[in-house]
Structure formats: structure tokens, C-alpha cells
């Protein structure tokens, strides 16, 4: 998306990305990992404590919270923190659910 399509908001009057697109008509995304099939099963507890300024770099950190054997799959819950360059607060904090099918 072009920089011109973002509107300046907030006290800094700098352009920021305003939304995460979570209303995709295809709720589960498949991807291949080492011969097994993994499904993006969704997100829990999603928060956006800070805005992402257009053009800034972001970095994601992931840690395993829970691993459950479902028989035909393993369900992982990952703690996700996305940091934004130049911000003291993270721009996104969430729990990500991924299922790896055997």
C-alpha cells in the first residue's frame, strides 16, 4: 500500500498503519513444515499497545507457551511479541495457535 494512502493520526501527526486484517474470508492458512502440514488455527488475547509508523522496521519474538498432543496433530500455543523500531512499547502482543498434523 502506498504511503500516501495512510492518514496522519495522533499527537505526532505521523502516518501509521491503522488495522490488522483479521477478517479474511479464509480463516486458516496452511503451510508446509518438514513434511507435515501446519494450520494457522487463530489468535488469542490480541492487543495493540502502540502504533506502527509507516516505514519503520518490526521484529517478532516467539516463545512456546503450551504443547498439546491431539492424537492426529500437535497444537502449539506461542506467545508473540512484535516490537517496532523507535517505540518503547510493543506494537502487538498475542497468543498464536498453530496445529501440526501428522
Secondary structure as GFF3:
##gff-version 3
##sequence-region A 1 102
A	DSSP	three_ten_helix	3	5	.	.	.	ID=ss1
A	DSSP	beta_strand	8	9	.	.	.	ID=ss2
A	DSSP	beta_strand	14	17	.	.	.	ID=ss3
A	DSSP	beta_strand	29	33	.	.	.	ID=ss4
A	DSSP	beta_strand	36	47	.	.	.	ID=ss5
A	DSSP	beta_strand	52	53	.	.	.	ID=ss6
A	DSSP	beta_strand	58	69	.	.	.	ID=ss7
A	DSSP	beta_strand	73	84	.	.	.	ID=ss8
A	DSSP	beta_strand	92	101	.	.	.	ID=ss9
###
